[in-house]
Amino acid sequence: MAYVKDIRRNCAPTIEWPTVALIAATYGSWAGASYFLWPHYPILTLLILGVLLAMQSSLIHEALHGHPTRKAWVNELLVGLPIGLVYPYRRFKTLHLRHHADENLTDPLDDPESYYEAVWKHHTLPRFMKMLLTANNTMVGRFVLNPPLGTIGFLLSDARLILQGDRAVRKAWLLHAIGLAIVIPLVVFVFEIPFWLYVLVPVWLGQSLISVRTFAEHQWSERPDGRTVIIERSPLSILFLNNNLHFVHHHSPTVAWYKLPTLFRERREEWIAMNRGYFFPNYSALLRQFAFRAKEPVVHPALRRAPEAGRAFAPRVRARSVHGLGTAPVPAEPPKE
């Protein structure tokens, strides 16, 4: 399988024009709808903008994986204008590439995209927050609640890192601020969309649509290959740039979005067997089962035991139980800043 991945990457064109065209269409549609459609059909415009912001998020994901060119700075420039407002491109890139360490998938302390909590952290939360997190593990709850929950948590976390002197995080936010200095005046003064309305509808809706994709992307499994989902088909596939085939993407992260369906079809039964049958035919099947029922527990199944009194936890210690290696305990070390 790795051989197939490498061959496909080496045969990739220098510039992937379908992705370039989609980037141009997304930003062009964002500007066109905001300028021409908003004065006449404001509600329709807000909904269209929400879809376009979700598409831009998918394109950011594509760019940080090395598309549509082989130059990282060009890819950043192509998708870096932050029309979705919240997430700096470089922060998204850093955190997401760390997420691609499949041996750490779902570990709430090593996987920055995990929706699980460690039991000792969960016990410190107030009751209303525990209720919110449980609701957020239903599909309807994820659609409605995840945008504010995720945004607030991310902003607080990055603010702490900046206050602690993290230069990379600070630089990412400075570059993001330059982009916001372009986007916000366009929205408010050129398109004349109230900023609060832009945040409450397109920005929120865009994140909600992406939350449909991420809702079931990963689950805990003793085997790393069983942690990533395959959603075989959906009308939303184009909006998600075929990341409904998420297991295929994790195994072939350098393959362009428009090649993933063919790669899946070529070895369909093998892919499904590899990921231990973590498979749904479509998102409707997910909705029927988990619309108002939590798909996963909030507490990570492999991190249910509280720490010993007076001991600090280091990632390599907890990773032993998360990965199911069954090795003997080793002395814990203070977590590194």
C-alpha positions as CSV (number, residue, x, y, z in Angstrom):
1,M,0.0,0.0,0.0
2,A,2.9,2.4,0.8
3,Y,4.3,1.6,-2.7
4,V,1.1,2.6,-4.3
5,K,1.1,5.8,-2.3
6,D,4.6,6.7,-3.3
7,I,4.1,5.9,-7.0
8,R,1.0,8.1,-7.1
9,R,2.8,11.0,-5.4
10,N,5.8,10.7,-7.7
11,C,3.6,10.8,-10.7
12,A,1.6,13.8,-9.5
13,P,1.7,16.9,-11.7
14,T,3.7,19.9,-10.6
15,I,0.5,21.9,-10.5
16,E,-2.9,20.2,-9.8
17,W,-5.2,22.4,-12.0
18,P,-8.5,21.0,-10.7
19,T,-7.6,22.2,-7.2
20,V,-6.4,25.6,-8.5
21,A,-9.7,26.0,-10.4
22,L,-11.7,25.1,-7.3
23,I,-9.8,27.6,-5.2
24,A,-10.4,30.3,-7.7
25,A,-14.1,29.4,-8.0
26,T,-14.5,29.4,-4.2
27,Y,-13.0,32.8,-3.6
28,G,-14.6,34.2,-6.7
29,S,-18.0,32.9,-5.6
30,W,-17.5,34.3,-2.1
31,A,-16.8,37.8,-3.5
32,G,-19.5,37.6,-6.1
33,A,-22.2,36.4,-3.9
34,S,-21.3,39.0,-1.2
35,Y,-21.2,41.9,-3.6
36,F,-23.9,41.1,-6.2
37,L,-26.4,38.7,-4.4
38,W,-26.4,40.1,-0.9
39,P,-28.4,43.3,-1.7
40,H,-31.2,41.3,-3.3
41,Y,-31.3,37.9,-1.6
42,P,-29.7,38.3,1.8
43,I,-30.9,35.0,3.4
44,L,-29.8,33.0,0.3
45,T,-26.5,34.8,0.3
46,L,-25.7,34.0,3.9
47,L,-26.5,30.3,3.3
48,I,-24.3,30.2,0.2
49,L,-21.5,31.9,2.1
50,G,-21.7,29.3,4.8
51,V,-21.2,26.5,2.1
52,L,-18.3,28.4,0.6
53,L,-16.6,28.8,3.9
54,A,-16.9,25.1,4.4
55,M,-15.4,24.5,1.0
56,Q,-12.5,26.9,1.9
57,S,-11.9,24.9,5.0
58,S,-11.6,21.7,2.9
59,L,-9.3,23.5,0.5
60,I,-7.1,24.6,3.5
61,H,-6.9,20.9,4.5
62,E,-5.8,20.0,0.9
63,A,-3.2,22.8,0.8
64,L,-1.5,21.8,4.1
65,H,-1.0,18.3,2.6
66,G,1.0,19.7,-0.3
67,H,-1.6,20.6,-2.9
68,P,-2.1,22.1,-5.5
69,T,1.6,22.8,-6.0
70,R,4.8,21.4,-4.5
71,K,5.8,24.7,-2.9
72,A,4.3,25.2,0.6
73,W,4.4,29.0,0.4
74,V,2.4,29.0,-2.8
75,N,-0.2,26.7,-1.3
76,E,-0.4,28.9,1.7
77,L,-0.8,32.0,-0.4
78,L,-3.6,30.4,-2.5
79,V,-5.8,29.5,0.4
80,G,-4.5,31.8,3.2
81,L,-7.1,34.6,2.9
82,P,-9.1,33.9,6.1
83,I,-12.6,34.3,5.0
84,G,-13.6,31.8,7.7
85,L,-12.1,34.3,10.2
86,V,-11.2,31.9,13.1
87,Y,-8.3,29.5,12.3
88,P,-4.8,30.8,11.2
89,Y,-3.5,28.6,8.3
90,R,-0.3,27.8,10.0
91,R,-1.9,26.8,13.2
92,F,-4.3,24.5,11.3
93,K,-1.3,23.0,9.5
94,T,0.7,22.4,12.6
95,L,-2.1,20.8,14.5
96,H,-3.5,18.8,11.7
97,L,-0.1,17.3,10.6
98,R,0.4,16.3,14.3
99,H,-3.0,14.6,14.1
100,H,-1.7,12.4,11.3
101,A,0.4,10.4,13.6
102,D,-2.0,7.5,13.4
103,E,-0.5,5.7,16.4
104,N,-1.7,8.6,18.6
105,L,-5.2,9.0,17.0
106,T,-8.0,9.8,19.5
107,D,-5.5,10.2,22.4
108,P,-6.9,13.5,23.9
109,L,-3.4,14.6,25.1
110,D,-1.5,13.7,21.9
111,D,-4.0,14.1,19.2
112,P,-5.0,17.8,18.8
113,E,-8.2,16.8,17.0
114,S,-9.5,14.3,19.5
115,Y,-13.0,14.7,20.9
116,Y,-12.3,12.5,23.8
117,E,-11.3,13.7,27.3
118,A,-9.1,12.0,29.8
119,V,-11.0,11.0,32.9
120,W,-8.9,13.1,35.3
121,K,-9.5,16.2,33.2
122,H,-13.2,15.4,32.7
123,H,-13.7,15.2,36.5
124,T,-12.6,18.8,36.9
125,L,-15.2,20.2,34.6
126,P,-18.4,21.7,35.9
127,R,-21.6,19.8,35.4
128,F,-23.0,22.0,32.6
129,M,-19.8,21.6,30.6
130,K,-20.0,17.8,30.9
131,M,-23.6,18.0,29.6
132,L,-22.5,20.1,26.7
133,L,-19.7,17.7,25.8
134,T,-22.2,14.8,25.9
135,A,-24.6,16.6,23.7
136,N,-21.7,17.5,21.4
137,N,-21.1,13.8,20.8
138,T,-24.5,13.5,19.1
139,M,-24.7,14.4,15.4
140,V,-27.2,17.2,15.9
141,G,-25.3,18.5,18.9
142,R,-22.1,18.5,16.9
143,F,-23.7,20.4,14.1
144,V,-25.1,23.1,16.5
145,L,-22.7,23.2,19.4
146,N,-19.3,22.4,18.0
147,P,-18.6,25.8,16.2
148,P,-18.7,27.8,19.5
149,L,-17.2,25.1,21.7
150,G,-14.4,24.4,19.3
151,T,-13.7,28.1,18.6
152,I,-13.6,29.1,22.2
153,G,-11.4,26.2,23.2
154,F,-9.0,26.9,20.4
155,L,-8.8,30.6,21.1
156,L,-8.1,30.1,24.8
157,S,-5.5,27.5,24.1
158,D,-3.6,29.6,21.6
159,A,-3.9,32.7,23.9
160,R,-2.1,30.7,26.6
161,L,0.6,29.6,24.2
162,I,1.2,33.2,23.1
163,L,1.4,34.4,26.7
164,Q,3.9,31.6,27.4
165,G,6.1,33.1,24.6
166,D,5.5,30.6,21.8
167,R,6.9,32.4,18.8
168,A,5.5,30.1,16.1
169,V,2.0,30.6,17.4
170,R,2.5,34.3,17.6
171,K,3.8,34.5,14.0
172,A,0.9,32.4,12.8
173,W,-1.6,34.9,14.4
174,L,0.3,37.9,13.1
175,L,0.0,36.5,9.6
176,H,-3.7,35.7,10.2
177,A,-4.2,39.3,11.4
178,I,-2.9,40.6,8.1
179,G,-5.5,38.5,6.3
180,L,-8.2,39.7,8.6
181,A,-7.2,43.3,7.9
182,I,-8.2,42.5,4.3
183,V,-11.3,40.3,4.9
184,I,-13.1,42.3,7.6
185,P,-13.1,45.7,5.7
186,L,-14.3,43.9,2.6
187,V,-17.2,42.2,4.5
188,V,-18.3,45.3,6.4
189,F,-17.5,48.3,4.1
190,V,-17.5,46.9,0.6
191,F,-20.1,44.1,0.8
192,E,-22.0,45.9,3.6
193,I,-22.8,42.7,5.5
194,P,-23.0,43.3,9.3
195,F,-20.0,41.7,10.9
196,W,-22.0,40.1,13.7
197,L,-24.3,38.5,11.1
198,Y,-21.4,37.2,9.1
199,V,-20.1,35.5,12.2
200,L,-23.4,34.1,13.4
201,V,-24.5,32.7,10.0
202,P,-21.8,32.0,7.4
203,V,-18.9,31.4,9.8
204,W,-21.0,29.3,12.2
205,L,-22.7,27.4,9.3
206,G,-19.4,26.7,7.6
207,Q,-18.0,25.2,10.7
208,S,-21.2,23.2,11.3
209,L,-21.0,21.7,7.8
210,I,-17.4,20.6,8.4
211,S,-18.6,19.1,11.8
212,V,-20.7,16.7,9.8
213,R,-17.6,15.3,8.3
214,T,-15.6,15.2,11.5
215,F,-18.4,13.8,13.6
216,A,-17.4,10.1,13.0
217,E,-14.0,10.5,11.4
218,H,-12.2,8.7,14.4
219,Q,-13.1,6.3,17.2
220,W,-11.0,4.5,19.7
221,S,-9.7,1.1,18.7
222,E,-6.9,-1.0,20.0
223,R,-5.6,-1.2,16.5
224,P,-4.7,2.2,14.8
225,D,-6.2,1.1,11.5
226,G,-9.6,0.7,13.2
227,R,-9.7,4.3,14.4
228,T,-10.5,6.0,11.0
229,V,-13.9,5.9,9.2
230,I,-14.9,5.2,5.7
231,I,-18.2,6.9,4.6
232,E,-18.6,5.3,1.1
233,R,-20.8,7.9,-0.7
234,S,-22.6,11.2,-0.1
235,P,-23.7,14.3,-1.9
236,L,-21.5,16.1,0.5
237,S,-18.4,14.4,-0.9
238,I,-17.4,17.3,-3.1
239,L,-17.8,19.8,-0.2
240,F,-15.5,17.6,1.9
241,L,-13.2,17.0,-1.0
242,N,-13.8,13.3,-0.7
243,N,-12.5,13.2,2.9
244,N,-15.6,11.0,3.7
245,L,-13.1,8.3,2.5
246,H,-11.1,9.4,5.5
247,F,-9.2,6.1,6.1
248,V,-8.0,6.2,2.5
249,H,-6.8,9.8,3.1
250,H,-4.9,8.8,6.3
251,H,-3.1,6.0,4.5
252,S,-2.4,8.2,1.4
253,P,-2.3,11.8,2.7
254,T,-0.3,13.0,-0.4
255,V,-3.0,11.9,-2.9
256,A,-5.1,14.7,-4.3
257,W,-8.7,14.9,-3.4
258,Y,-10.0,14.1,-6.9
259,K,-8.0,10.8,-7.0
260,L,-9.3,9.4,-3.7
261,P,-12.6,7.8,-5.0
262,T,-10.6,5.8,-7.7
263,L,-8.1,4.7,-5.1
264,F,-10.9,3.5,-2.9
265,R,-12.8,1.7,-5.7
266,E,-9.6,-0.1,-6.8
267,R,-9.3,-1.8,-3.4
268,R,-12.7,-1.3,-1.8
269,E,-12.9,-4.6,0.1
270,E,-9.3,-4.4,1.2
271,W,-9.8,-0.9,2.6
272,I,-12.9,-1.9,4.5
273,A,-11.1,-5.0,5.9
274,M,-8.0,-2.9,6.8
275,N,-10.0,-0.4,8.9
276,R,-11.8,-3.2,10.8
277,G,-15.1,-2.5,9.2
278,Y,-15.5,1.0,10.6
279,F,-17.7,1.9,7.7
280,F,-21.0,3.6,7.0
281,P,-22.7,3.7,3.5
282,N,-23.5,7.5,3.9
283,Y,-24.1,10.3,6.4
284,S,-27.8,9.5,6.5
285,A,-27.0,6.2,8.2
286,L,-25.0,8.1,10.8
287,L,-27.8,10.6,11.3
288,R,-30.4,7.8,11.8
289,Q,-28.3,6.2,14.5
290,F,-26.8,9.1,16.3
291,A,-28.9,12.2,15.6
292,F,-29.7,12.6,19.4
293,R,-27.6,9.7,20.8
294,A,-24.0,10.0,21.6
295,K,-21.8,8.0,19.3
296,E,-18.9,7.9,21.6
297,P,-18.3,8.5,25.4
298,V,-16.7,11.8,26.4
299,V,-14.1,10.0,28.4
300,H,-11.5,8.2,26.3
301,P,-12.0,4.4,26.8
302,A,-8.3,3.8,27.4
303,L,-7.8,6.7,29.7
304,R,-10.5,5.9,32.3
305,R,-8.3,5.5,35.3
306,A,-7.4,8.6,37.4
307,P,-3.7,9.3,38.0
308,E,-1.9,8.3,41.1
309,A,-1.9,11.0,43.8
310,G,1.1,13.3,43.6
311,R,2.3,12.1,40.1
312,A,2.5,14.1,37.0
313,F,1.7,12.6,33.6
314,A,3.9,12.6,30.5
315,P,2.7,11.7,27.0
316,R,5.0,8.7,26.7
317,V,3.6,7.2,29.9
318,R,-0.1,7.5,29.0
319,A,0.7,6.5,25.4
320,R,1.6,3.0,26.7
321,S,-2.0,2.3,27.7
322,V,-3.6,4.2,24.8
323,H,-1.6,2.2,22.3
324,G,-2.3,-1.0,24.1
325,L,1.4,-2.0,24.2
326,G,1.1,-3.6,27.7
327,T,4.6,-2.7,28.8
328,A,5.6,-2.3,32.4
329,P,5.0,1.1,34.0
330,V,7.8,3.6,33.8
331,P,8.4,6.6,36.0
332,A,6.3,9.6,35.1
333,E,8.1,12.8,34.1
334,P,6.8,16.4,34.5
335,P,5.1,17.5,31.3
336,K,7.2,19.7,29.1
337,E,6.1,23.1,28.3
